[in-house]
Amino acid sequence: MNPQAEPFGAGYQVIQSKVAVGSGHIFGKGYLQGTQTKLSFLPEQHTDFIFSVLGEQFGLVGCSLVLLLFLFLIAKSYALTRHIRNRFFNLIIVGSASIIAFHTFVNIAMTIGIMPVTGIPLPFLSYGGSFTLTVAVLIGLIFNGRQSAGRE
């Protein structure tokens, strides 16, 4: 709950993540120019803490762009359900969009220190084969529902 209570133990990742995000300022330090990531102060930077790397290298502007893209994907997925009369496809789309939204929210909140570190990856960005495949299947299900909206 309090990363500062154990700065060289359990709280190390969260503290370094906050430093990385904060050091990016508005426009970031530039691609591959972040000191926290380049000097390996931030552990697990390619998996769970990829948003910290984005924050350091591309700053507030880059993080805002990523958040807007996620928001657009999730909002369009939920809006798609208004045009589909098939309840099964509606549930598939809402479930898929909810999984993506949950993973996005928890991962970003975890990297900026609002939530505890849980190991939930960021969709499309975190390294990991099984979750990347799962997100690809979820997007495929959403697109399948989108195609069925045109058929009805």
NUPAZA-259461 format. One line per 4 residues: number of its first residue (from 0); their letters; for each residue y negated, x, z of N, C-alpha, C, O, CB. Coordinates in Angstrom, 2 decimals. Glycine has a CB too. Example, Ala and Ser with C-alpha at 12.3 -4.5 7.8 and 13.67 -1.06 7.14 Angstrom:
2
0 = as = 5.69 13.19 7.80 4.50 12.30 7.80 3.30 13.20 7.80 3.32 14.24 8.46 4.47 11.31 9.05 ~ 2.25 12.85 7.08 1.06 13.67 7.14 -0.03 12.90 7.87 -1.14 13.41 8.04 0.60 14.08 5.72
% end
This chain:
152
0 = mnpq = 1.20 0.82 0.00 0.00 0.00 0.00 -1.27 0.87 0.00 -2.28 0.48 -0.58 0.00 -0.93 1.21 ~ -1.21 2.02 0.64 -2.36 2.89 0.71 -1.98 4.28 0.18 -1.40 5.08 0.91 -2.89 2.99 2.17 ~ -2.31 4.57 -1.08 -1.92 5.86 -1.67 -2.56 7.06 -0.97 -1.99 8.15 -0.97 -2.27 5.88 -3.13 ~ -3.75 6.87 -0.39 -4.43 7.98 0.26 -3.74 8.40 1.57 -4.00 9.50 2.07 -5.88 7.59 0.55
4 = aepf = -2.88 7.56 2.11 -2.17 7.91 3.34 -1.17 9.04 3.10 -0.86 9.80 4.02 -1.45 6.69 3.90 ~ -0.67 9.16 1.89 0.30 10.20 1.54 -0.07 10.77 0.16 0.62 10.50 -0.82 1.77 9.64 1.55 ~ -1.16 11.55 0.08 -1.68 11.98 -1.24 -0.77 12.95 -1.99 -0.90 13.07 -3.21 -3.01 12.61 -1.06 ~ 0.12 13.65 -1.31 1.01 14.59 -2.00 2.44 14.08 -2.07 3.35 14.80 -2.48 0.98 15.94 -1.32
8 = gagy = 2.63 12.84 -1.67 3.97 12.24 -1.68 3.99 11.00 -2.54 3.83 11.07 -3.76 4.43 11.91 -0.26 ~ 4.19 9.86 -1.91 4.35 8.60 -2.62 3.07 8.15 -3.33 3.15 7.43 -4.33 4.79 7.53 -1.65 ~ 1.91 8.54 -2.84 0.66 8.10 -3.44 0.13 9.00 -4.53 -0.92 8.72 -5.10 -0.35 7.97 -2.40 ~ 0.83 10.10 -4.82 0.33 11.09 -5.77 0.09 10.50 -7.17 -0.95 10.73 -7.77 1.29 12.25 -5.86
12 = qviq = 1.05 9.75 -7.68 0.94 9.20 -9.03 -0.26 8.26 -9.16 -1.01 8.34 -10.13 2.21 8.45 -9.41 ~ -0.43 7.39 -8.19 -1.52 6.42 -8.27 -2.87 7.12 -8.17 -3.81 6.76 -8.89 -1.39 5.36 -7.16 ~ -2.99 8.10 -7.30 -4.25 8.83 -7.16 -4.58 9.57 -8.46 -5.71 9.50 -8.93 -4.18 9.83 -5.99 ~ -3.61 10.27 -9.03 -3.85 10.99 -10.28 -4.14 10.03 -11.44 -4.93 10.35 -12.33 -2.64 11.86 -10.63
16 = skva = -3.51 8.86 -11.41 -3.76 7.85 -12.44 -5.20 7.35 -12.36 -5.87 7.19 -13.39 -2.78 6.68 -12.30 ~ -5.67 7.09 -11.16 -7.06 6.64 -10.98 -8.05 7.71 -11.42 -9.08 7.41 -12.03 -7.31 6.26 -9.52 ~ -7.73 8.96 -11.10 -8.60 10.06 -11.52 -8.64 10.15 -13.04 -9.70 10.36 -13.63 -8.11 11.40 -10.91 ~ -7.49 10.00 -13.67 -7.43 10.08 -15.14 -8.23 8.97 -15.79 -9.00 9.21 -16.72 -5.98 10.03 -15.62
20 = vgsg = -8.05 7.74 -15.31 -8.79 6.61 -15.90 -10.28 6.77 -15.66 -11.09 6.54 -16.56 -8.29 5.26 -15.31 ~ -10.65 7.17 -14.45 -12.06 7.32 -14.12 -12.73 8.47 -14.85 -13.93 8.39 -15.12 -12.21 7.52 -12.66 ~ -12.00 9.52 -15.16 -12.61 10.67 -15.82 -12.87 10.42 -17.30 -13.55 11.21 -17.96 -11.74 11.90 -15.65 ~ -12.34 9.33 -17.83 -12.57 9.02 -19.23 -13.96 8.46 -19.51 -14.43 8.52 -20.65 -11.54 8.04 -19.70
24 = hifg = -14.61 7.91 -18.50 -15.94 7.31 -18.61 -15.98 6.25 -19.72 -15.04 5.46 -19.85 -17.00 8.39 -18.88 ~ -17.03 6.22 -20.50 -17.22 5.17 -21.51 -16.42 5.46 -22.79 -15.68 4.60 -23.26 -18.71 5.02 -21.86 ~ -16.55 6.65 -23.33 -15.94 6.96 -24.63 -14.74 7.89 -24.53 -14.12 8.18 -25.55 -16.95 7.56 -25.53 ~ -14.41 8.37 -23.36 -13.25 9.23 -23.19 -13.54 10.68 -23.51 -14.63 11.04 -23.95 -12.14 8.74 -24.03
28 = kgyl = -12.55 11.50 -23.29 -12.68 12.94 -23.52 -12.24 13.35 -24.91 -12.46 14.49 -25.32 -11.88 13.71 -22.49 ~ -11.63 12.46 -25.64 -11.14 12.77 -26.97 -9.63 12.87 -27.00 -8.98 13.10 -25.98 -11.76 14.06 -27.46 ~ -9.08 12.69 -28.18 -7.63 12.71 -28.37 -7.07 14.06 -27.97 -7.51 15.10 -28.48 -7.27 12.38 -29.82 ~ -6.10 14.07 -27.07 -5.42 15.25 -26.54 -6.36 16.21 -25.80 -6.04 17.39 -25.67 -4.74 15.99 -27.66
32 = qgtq = -7.49 15.72 -25.31 -8.44 16.56 -24.59 -8.52 16.23 -23.11 -9.33 16.82 -22.40 -9.80 16.42 -25.21 ~ -7.70 15.33 -22.62 -7.75 14.95 -21.21 -7.17 16.03 -20.32 -6.08 16.53 -20.57 -7.01 13.66 -20.99 ~ -7.90 16.39 -19.26 -7.44 17.46 -18.38 -6.28 17.01 -17.50 -5.38 17.80 -17.24 -8.60 17.95 -17.51 ~ -6.28 15.78 -17.03 -5.20 15.31 -16.18 -3.88 15.27 -16.94 -2.82 15.58 -16.38 -5.52 13.92 -15.62
36 = tkls = -3.93 14.89 -18.19 -2.70 14.80 -18.97 -2.31 16.15 -19.58 -1.13 16.50 -19.60 -2.85 13.76 -20.08 ~ -3.28 16.89 -20.07 -2.97 18.17 -20.72 -2.43 19.19 -19.71 -1.55 19.98 -20.06 -4.21 18.73 -21.40 ~ -2.93 19.17 -18.49 -2.50 20.11 -17.47 -1.37 19.56 -16.61 -0.99 20.17 -15.61 -3.67 20.49 -16.59 ~ -0.83 18.41 -16.99 0.32 17.77 -16.34 0.10 17.43 -14.87 1.03 17.51 -14.06 1.51 18.66 -16.45
40 = flpe = -1.12 17.04 -14.52 -1.37 16.54 -13.17 -0.83 15.12 -13.01 -0.47 14.70 -11.91 -2.87 16.57 -12.84 ~ -0.77 14.40 -14.10 -0.30 13.01 -14.08 1.18 12.98 -14.47 1.52 13.20 -15.63 -1.14 12.12 -15.04 ~ 2.07 12.72 -13.49 3.50 12.65 -13.84 3.84 11.36 -14.57 3.13 10.36 -14.43 4.36 12.78 -12.58 ~ 4.89 11.38 -15.32 5.36 10.22 -16.08 4.27 9.63 -16.95 4.11 8.41 -17.04 5.89 9.15 -15.13
44 = qhtd = 3.52 10.50 -17.60 2.40 10.03 -18.40 2.81 9.39 -19.72 2.02 8.66 -20.32 1.47 11.17 -18.67 ~ 4.00 9.65 -20.18 4.44 9.08 -21.45 5.18 7.75 -21.26 5.46 7.06 -22.24 5.35 10.06 -22.17 ~ 5.49 7.39 -20.03 6.22 6.14 -19.81 5.36 5.13 -19.08 4.61 4.39 -19.70 7.51 6.41 -19.02 ~ 5.45 5.10 -17.77 4.79 4.06 -16.99 3.27 4.23 -16.91 2.56 3.24 -16.72 5.35 4.04 -15.60
48 = fifs = 2.77 5.43 -17.04 1.34 5.66 -16.87 0.64 5.98 -18.19 -0.30 6.77 -18.22 1.13 6.80 -15.88 ~ 1.10 5.38 -19.26 0.48 5.62 -20.57 -0.93 5.05 -20.63 -1.77 5.57 -21.37 1.34 5.02 -21.68 ~ -1.20 3.99 -19.88 -2.55 3.42 -19.88 -3.55 4.39 -19.26 -4.72 4.39 -19.65 -2.57 2.08 -19.11 ~ -3.12 5.20 -18.31 -3.99 6.22 -17.73 -4.36 7.26 -18.78 -5.50 7.73 -18.82 -3.31 6.89 -16.53
52 = vlge = -3.40 7.61 -19.61 -3.66 8.57 -20.69 -4.68 7.97 -21.66 -5.60 8.66 -22.09 -2.35 8.93 -21.43 ~ -4.51 6.69 -22.00 -5.47 6.03 -22.88 -6.86 6.01 -22.25 -7.86 6.26 -22.92 -5.02 4.60 -23.19 ~ -6.92 5.71 -20.96 -8.20 5.66 -20.27 -8.90 7.00 -20.24 -10.12 7.06 -20.37 -8.01 5.17 -18.87 ~ -8.14 8.07 -20.08 -8.75 9.39 -20.04 -9.18 9.86 -21.42 -10.26 10.44 -21.57 -7.78 10.39 -19.43
56 = qfgl = -8.36 9.62 -22.41 -8.67 10.14 -23.74 -9.64 9.28 -24.53 -10.44 9.80 -25.31 -7.40 10.29 -24.52 ~ -9.59 7.94 -24.34 -10.42 7.05 -25.14 -11.42 6.25 -24.31 -12.21 5.50 -24.88 -9.56 6.12 -25.91 ~ -11.40 6.39 -23.00 -12.39 5.79 -22.13 -12.33 4.28 -22.06 -11.34 3.65 -22.42 -13.72 6.21 -22.57 ~ -13.43 3.73 -21.59 -13.54 2.28 -21.44 -13.44 1.56 -22.78 -12.86 0.48 -22.86 -14.86 1.92 -20.76
60 = vgcs = -13.99 2.15 -23.82 -13.95 1.53 -25.15 -12.51 1.42 -25.65 -12.11 0.36 -26.14 -14.80 2.34 -26.15 ~ -11.73 2.48 -25.53 -10.34 2.45 -25.97 -9.49 1.50 -25.15 -8.66 0.77 -25.70 -9.75 3.83 -25.90 ~ -9.70 1.50 -23.83 -8.95 0.58 -22.96 -9.31 -0.87 -23.27 -8.44 -1.74 -23.29 -9.23 0.88 -21.48 ~ -10.59 -1.12 -23.52 -11.01 -2.48 -23.85 -10.41 -2.94 -25.17 -10.03 -4.10 -25.32 -12.54 -2.56 -23.92
64 = lvll = -10.32 -2.03 -26.13 -9.71 -2.37 -27.42 -8.23 -2.72 -27.25 -7.76 -3.70 -27.83 -9.87 -1.20 -28.42 ~ -7.52 -1.94 -26.46 -6.10 -2.22 -26.21 -5.94 -3.56 -25.50 -5.07 -4.35 -25.86 -5.45 -1.08 -25.37 ~ -6.78 -3.82 -24.50 -6.72 -5.09 -23.78 -7.03 -6.27 -24.70 -6.39 -7.32 -24.61 -7.69 -5.08 -22.61 ~ -8.01 -6.11 -25.59 -8.34 -7.18 -26.53 -7.20 -7.45 -27.51 -6.95 -8.60 -27.86 -9.61 -6.83 -27.29
68 = lflf = -6.52 -6.40 -27.94 -5.38 -6.59 -28.83 -4.24 -7.34 -28.14 -3.62 -8.22 -28.72 -4.88 -5.25 -29.35 ~ -3.97 -6.97 -26.89 -2.95 -7.70 -26.12 -3.38 -9.15 -25.90 -2.57 -10.07 -26.05 -2.69 -7.00 -24.77 ~ -4.64 -9.35 -25.56 -5.14 -10.71 -25.34 -5.04 -11.54 -26.62 -4.68 -12.71 -26.57 -6.59 -10.67 -24.84 ~ -5.36 -10.94 -27.75 -5.26 -11.64 -29.03 -3.82 -12.04 -29.33 -3.56 -13.17 -29.73 -5.81 -10.76 -30.18
72 = liak = -2.88 -11.12 -29.13 -1.47 -11.40 -29.39 -0.97 -12.53 -28.49 -0.30 -13.44 -28.96 -0.62 -10.14 -29.17 ~ -1.30 -12.47 -27.22 -0.82 -13.47 -26.27 -1.48 -14.83 -26.53 -0.81 -15.86 -26.49 -1.09 -13.02 -24.83 ~ -2.78 -14.83 -26.78 -3.49 -16.09 -27.04 -3.01 -16.75 -28.33 -2.83 -17.97 -28.37 -5.01 -15.85 -27.12 ~ -2.79 -15.96 -29.37 -2.28 -16.52 -30.63 -0.87 -17.07 -30.46 -0.51 -18.08 -31.07 -2.31 -15.47 -31.74
76 = syal = -0.07 -16.40 -29.64 1.28 -16.89 -29.41 1.27 -18.23 -28.70 2.00 -19.15 -29.07 2.08 -15.87 -28.59 ~ 0.44 -18.34 -27.67 0.33 -19.62 -26.95 -0.28 -20.70 -27.83 0.13 -21.86 -27.77 -0.51 -19.45 -25.67 ~ -1.26 -20.34 -28.65 -1.89 -21.32 -29.54 -0.92 -21.81 -30.61 -1.05 -22.93 -31.10 -3.13 -20.71 -30.20 ~ 0.03 -20.98 -30.96 1.02 -21.36 -31.98 1.87 -22.54 -31.53 2.35 -23.31 -32.36 1.93 -20.17 -32.30
80 = trhi = 2.05 -22.69 -30.25 2.91 -23.77 -29.75 2.31 -25.15 -30.01 3.05 -26.14 -29.99 3.17 -23.59 -28.27 ~ 1.02 -25.25 -30.24 0.41 -26.54 -30.53 0.84 -27.10 -31.89 0.81 -28.31 -32.11 -1.10 -26.43 -30.48 ~ 1.24 -26.22 -32.79 1.59 -26.64 -34.15 3.08 -26.83 -34.35 3.51 -27.24 -35.43 1.08 -25.62 -35.13 ~ 3.88 -26.54 -33.34 5.33 -26.65 -33.46 5.81 -27.84 -32.66 5.48 -27.99 -31.48 6.03 -25.35 -32.98
84 = rnrf = 6.58 -28.70 -33.31 7.08 -29.89 -32.64 8.46 -29.67 -32.01 8.89 -30.45 -31.16 7.15 -31.05 -33.62 ~ 9.13 -28.63 -32.41 10.45 -28.33 -31.88 10.32 -27.72 -30.48 9.74 -26.64 -30.32 11.22 -27.35 -32.83 ~ 10.84 -28.39 -29.48 10.71 -27.94 -28.09 11.38 -26.60 -27.84 10.89 -25.80 -27.05 11.29 -28.99 -27.15 ~ 12.51 -26.34 -28.50 13.22 -25.09 -28.33 12.35 -23.91 -28.77 12.24 -22.91 -28.06 14.53 -25.10 -29.12
88 = fnli = 11.73 -24.02 -29.95 10.87 -22.95 -30.43 9.65 -22.77 -29.53 9.19 -21.65 -29.31 10.43 -23.23 -31.87 ~ 9.13 -23.88 -29.01 8.01 -23.79 -28.07 8.39 -22.98 -26.84 7.64 -22.11 -26.40 7.53 -25.18 -27.66 ~ 9.56 -23.27 -26.29 10.00 -22.55 -25.10 10.25 -21.07 -25.40 9.96 -20.21 -24.57 11.25 -23.19 -24.54 ~ 10.79 -20.77 -26.55 11.03 -19.38 -26.95 9.70 -18.63 -27.06 9.57 -17.51 -26.57 11.80 -19.31 -28.29
92 = ivgs = 8.72 -19.24 -27.70 7.43 -18.58 -27.89 6.70 -18.40 -26.56 6.16 -17.33 -26.29 6.55 -19.38 -28.87 ~ 6.69 -19.44 -25.73 6.03 -19.33 -24.43 6.72 -18.29 -23.56 6.05 -17.51 -22.88 6.02 -20.70 -23.72 ~ 8.04 -18.26 -23.57 8.77 -17.27 -22.79 8.52 -15.85 -23.27 8.31 -14.95 -22.46 10.24 -17.56 -22.83 ~ 8.54 -15.65 -24.58 8.30 -14.32 -25.14 6.88 -13.84 -24.84 6.68 -12.70 -24.43 8.53 -14.33 -26.66
96 = asii = 5.91 -14.72 -25.04 4.51 -14.35 -24.76 4.30 -14.10 -23.27 3.51 -13.24 -22.89 3.55 -15.45 -25.25 ~ 5.00 -14.85 -22.43 4.86 -14.66 -20.98 5.44 -13.32 -20.54 4.88 -12.66 -19.66 5.55 -15.80 -20.23 ~ 6.55 -12.92 -21.12 7.13 -11.61 -20.79 6.18 -10.50 -21.18 5.96 -9.57 -20.40 8.49 -11.42 -21.50 ~ 5.61 -10.58 -22.37 4.65 -9.56 -22.82 3.41 -9.57 -21.93 2.92 -8.50 -21.56 4.25 -9.80 -24.29
100 = afht = 2.90 -10.75 -21.59 1.71 -10.84 -20.73 1.99 -10.29 -19.34 1.16 -9.57 -18.79 1.24 -12.30 -20.63 ~ 3.14 -10.61 -18.78 3.49 -10.13 -17.44 3.59 -8.61 -17.42 3.04 -7.96 -16.53 4.80 -10.76 -16.97 ~ 4.30 -8.05 -18.39 4.45 -6.59 -18.44 3.11 -5.90 -18.63 2.85 -4.86 -18.03 5.42 -6.20 -19.56 ~ 2.26 -6.47 -19.46 0.94 -5.89 -19.69 0.12 -5.91 -18.41 -0.46 -4.89 -18.02 0.21 -6.64 -20.81
104 = fvni = 0.06 -7.06 -17.77 -0.75 -7.18 -16.55 -0.25 -6.26 -15.45 -1.04 -5.55 -14.84 -0.75 -8.63 -16.07 ~ 1.04 -6.27 -15.19 1.58 -5.47 -14.08 1.41 -3.98 -14.36 1.06 -3.23 -13.45 3.07 -5.81 -13.86 ~ 1.66 -3.53 -15.58 1.54 -2.11 -15.87 0.10 -1.64 -15.74 -0.15 -0.60 -15.13 2.06 -1.81 -17.27 ~ -0.84 -2.38 -16.29 -2.24 -1.97 -16.20 -2.73 -2.03 -14.77 -3.45 -1.14 -14.32 -3.12 -2.85 -17.11
108 = amti = -2.37 -3.07 -14.03 -2.76 -3.17 -12.62 -2.14 -2.04 -11.81 -2.75 -1.56 -10.86 -2.35 -4.54 -12.04 ~ -0.94 -1.63 -12.17 -0.27 -0.54 -11.47 -0.98 0.78 -11.72 -1.14 1.58 -10.80 1.20 -0.44 -11.91 ~ -1.41 1.03 -12.95 -2.04 2.31 -13.26 -3.44 2.43 -12.69 -3.91 3.55 -12.46 -2.09 2.51 -14.76 ~ -4.12 1.33 -12.46 -5.46 1.43 -11.87 -5.45 1.18 -10.37 -6.51 1.12 -9.74 -6.40 0.43 -12.54
112 = gimp = -4.26 1.05 -9.78 -4.12 1.02 -8.34 -4.23 -0.33 -7.68 -4.35 -0.40 -6.46 -5.10 1.89 -7.76 ~ -4.19 -1.41 -8.44 -4.29 -2.75 -7.85 -2.94 -3.21 -7.33 -2.87 -3.90 -6.31 -4.83 -3.75 -8.88 ~ -1.87 -2.84 -8.02 -0.52 -3.25 -7.64 0.32 -2.00 -7.38 -0.02 -0.91 -7.86 0.14 -4.13 -8.74 ~ 1.40 -2.14 -6.62 2.25 -0.97 -6.37 3.01 -0.53 -7.62 3.23 -1.31 -8.54 3.25 -1.29 -5.25
116 = vtgi = 3.41 0.72 -7.63 4.15 1.29 -8.77 5.54 0.67 -8.80 6.31 0.77 -7.85 4.23 2.85 -8.67 ~ 5.85 0.03 -9.94 7.13 -0.67 -10.06 7.99 -0.15 -11.21 9.19 -0.43 -11.24 6.88 -2.13 -10.25 ~ 7.43 0.59 -12.13 8.21 1.10 -13.23 8.30 0.16 -14.41 9.19 0.30 -15.25 9.57 1.42 -12.77 ~ 7.38 -0.80 -14.50 7.38 -1.73 -15.63 6.58 -1.09 -16.77 5.43 -0.70 -16.57 6.76 -3.12 -15.23
120 = plpf = 7.18 -0.97 -17.96 6.49 -0.30 -19.07 5.45 -1.19 -19.74 5.49 -2.42 -19.63 7.51 0.15 -20.09 ~ 4.52 -0.55 -20.44 3.49 -1.25 -21.19 4.04 -1.54 -22.59 4.47 -0.62 -23.28 2.16 -0.41 -21.27 ~ 4.04 -2.82 -23.01 4.61 -3.15 -24.33 3.95 -2.37 -25.46 2.74 -2.17 -25.47 4.46 -4.65 -24.60 ~ 4.75 -1.93 -26.40 4.38 -1.21 -27.61 3.92 0.23 -27.37 3.92 1.03 -28.31 3.29 -1.94 -28.31
124 = lsyg = 3.54 0.60 -26.15 2.94 1.90 -25.92 3.80 2.83 -25.08 3.81 4.04 -25.33 1.62 1.73 -25.26 ~ 4.51 2.32 -24.10 5.31 3.17 -23.23 6.55 3.68 -23.97 7.11 2.99 -24.82 5.72 2.41 -21.97 ~ 6.94 4.89 -23.62 8.15 5.47 -24.19 9.37 4.81 -23.56 9.43 4.65 -22.34 8.18 7.01 -23.98 ~ 10.30 4.44 -24.36 11.53 3.83 -23.85 12.19 3.03 -24.95 11.57 2.14 -25.53 11.26 2.94 -22.64
128 = gsft = 13.42 3.33 -25.22 14.11 2.69 -26.34 14.49 1.25 -26.10 14.26 0.41 -26.97 15.32 3.44 -26.67 ~ 15.05 0.93 -24.95 15.54 -0.42 -24.73 14.40 -1.43 -24.62 14.51 -2.54 -25.14 16.39 -0.47 -23.48 ~ 13.31 -1.06 -23.95 12.20 -2.00 -23.83 11.47 -2.15 -25.16 11.00 -3.24 -25.48 11.23 -1.54 -22.75 ~ 11.36 -1.08 -25.93 10.74 -1.19 -27.25 11.55 -2.12 -28.14 10.98 -2.93 -28.88 10.62 0.21 -27.91
132 = ltva = 12.86 -2.02 -28.07 13.72 -2.91 -28.83 13.56 -4.36 -28.35 13.52 -5.28 -29.16 15.19 -2.47 -28.72 ~ 13.47 -4.55 -27.04 13.28 -5.89 -26.48 11.98 -6.51 -26.94 11.94 -7.69 -27.31 13.32 -5.86 -24.96 ~ 10.90 -5.74 -26.93 9.60 -6.25 -27.38 9.65 -6.57 -28.87 9.06 -7.56 -29.31 8.47 -5.24 -27.09 ~ 10.34 -5.75 -29.65 10.48 -6.03 -31.08 11.22 -7.35 -31.31 10.86 -8.12 -32.19 11.22 -4.87 -31.79
136 = vlig = 12.26 -7.60 -30.52 13.00 -8.86 -30.62 12.10 -10.03 -30.21 12.12 -11.08 -30.86 14.28 -8.82 -29.73 ~ 11.31 -9.86 -29.15 10.40 -10.93 -28.71 9.37 -11.25 -29.79 9.08 -12.42 -30.03 9.70 -10.52 -27.41 ~ 8.81 -10.24 -30.42 7.84 -10.47 -31.49 8.54 -11.15 -32.68 7.96 -12.03 -33.31 7.19 -9.13 -31.95 ~ 9.76 -10.75 -32.96 10.53 -11.42 -34.02 10.76 -12.88 -33.71 10.68 -13.72 -34.61 11.87 -10.72 -34.22
140 = lifn = 11.03 -13.21 -32.46 11.20 -14.61 -32.08 9.89 -15.39 -32.23 9.89 -16.54 -32.66 11.71 -14.72 -30.64 ~ 8.79 -14.76 -31.87 7.49 -15.43 -32.03 7.20 -15.67 -33.51 6.75 -16.75 -33.89 6.35 -14.58 -31.40 ~ 7.46 -14.67 -34.36 7.24 -14.85 -35.79 8.17 -15.89 -36.39 7.79 -16.62 -37.29 7.41 -13.54 -36.53 ~ 9.41 -15.96 -35.88 10.34 -16.98 -36.35 9.81 -18.38 -36.01 9.91 -19.30 -36.82 11.73 -16.76 -35.72
144 = grqs = 9.25 -18.53 -34.82 8.65 -19.80 -34.45 7.44 -20.12 -35.33 7.18 -21.28 -35.65 8.24 -19.79 -32.99 ~ 6.71 -19.06 -35.71 5.56 -19.25 -36.58 5.99 -19.75 -37.95 5.34 -20.61 -38.55 4.76 -17.94 -36.71 ~ 7.09 -19.22 -38.45 7.60 -19.67 -39.75 8.10 -21.10 -39.66 7.94 -21.87 -40.61 8.73 -18.75 -40.23 ~ 8.69 -21.46 -38.53 9.19 -22.83 -38.41 8.05 -23.83 -38.31 8.24 -25.01 -38.60 10.10 -22.96 -37.20
148 = agre = 6.87 -23.38 -37.90 5.72 -24.29 -37.83 5.30 -24.69 -39.24 4.83 -25.81 -39.45 4.54 -23.63 -37.09 ~ 5.48 -23.79 -40.19 5.13 -24.12 -41.57 6.12 -25.04 -42.23 5.77 -25.72 -43.19 5.00 -22.87 -42.37 ~ 7.36 -25.08 -41.76 8.41 -25.90 -42.38 8.35 -27.35 -41.94 8.84 -28.23 -42.64 9.77 -25.34 -42.05 ~ 7.75 -27.60 -40.80 7.76 -28.98 -40.28 6.55 -29.75 -40.73 6.40 -30.92 -40.39 7.83 -28.99 -38.76
% end
